[in-house]
Amino acid sequence: MLRNRKPSEKELLLELKEKINAIEHQLNEPIIINREWIEPKELASILHIARRTLADYSRRGYLPYSRLGGRVYYRLSDVNEYLSAHIIRKQPQS
């Protein structure tokens, strides 16, 4: 017959470490977005660029944005359109 025993600290720490590793793995998975608008912090994270770089792209007119109540929002379709329009294809060598 099995006794119900309390897990040791070592077992608890091992379980916690496994859960942290699972979360880290999930964070490295591609992100699928089904929203129309996104804030700069999240967009910069998705694109793996600095927020300052994203702000520079906006200032230069590369990415349109909207402002509401002092907050900036990007339309995902605009981001996708920009990225699609700037695909770089390797030219075949002759």
N, C-alpha and C positions, 0 to 999 in steps of 0.2 A: 504494500500500500504506500502511495506517495504522500509525503507530508507537504503541506503548504508552508514554504519557508520564505522569508524575506530575501530578496536578492541582495548580494553583497555590493559594496560601493564599487568594486571593480566591475561587476556585471552591469551595474547601472551606468557607469561611465562608458563601457563598451557599447551598450545599447544607444546611449546618447551620441557617441561618435558615429555609429552607423546611421542614425537619423540625420545628423549633420551632413555626412557624406551624400546621403540620398538627396537632400535639399540642394547641395552644391551641384550635384549632377543635373537636377532639374533646372537650375539656373543657367546651365550651359547649353540647354536645349534651345532650338530655334523658337522664337516667340511668334505666335500667330495673333494678329490683331484684327478684330472685327468691329472696330470703332471708326468713326469718320474723322474725329479730331483728337489730337494728342498734344500734351504739354512738352516743352523743350527738354526737360530733364529726361523724360522717358524716350523721346525721339533720339536724343544724343546717345543714350545708353544702347538703344537698338542698333544705331548706326556705328557704334563704337568710336565716337568722336567726342571731343570736349564740348561742353555747352557754349564756350566762347567761340569755338569754330562754327558751331551751328548759328550763333548770333551773327558772325561775320558773313556766312552764306546768305542769311536773310538780308543783312544790310546791303550786300552787293547785288541783291535781286535774284539770286539763284533759287531761293525757296520763298514763295509767298507765305504770308502768315496773317492771322487776324488777332486783334487785340480786344479784350473785353474786360472792363474793370481793372485795367492795369496788368492783366495776365495775357500771355502770348499763347496762341494755339496754332498748330500746323494741321492742315488737312492731309490725311494719309494719301489720298488720290493725287495730290500735288507732288508729294514726295515720290510716289511710285512713277508718276509721269516724268519727273526730272531724271530719276535714275534710269528709266527705260530709254529716254532720249539721249543719254550719255553713255550708253554701253560701248565699250571699246572692244572691238573684235580684232584678233590678230590677223594680219594680212598673210595670205599664203606666200611662201617663198617661191620665186620663179626658177 
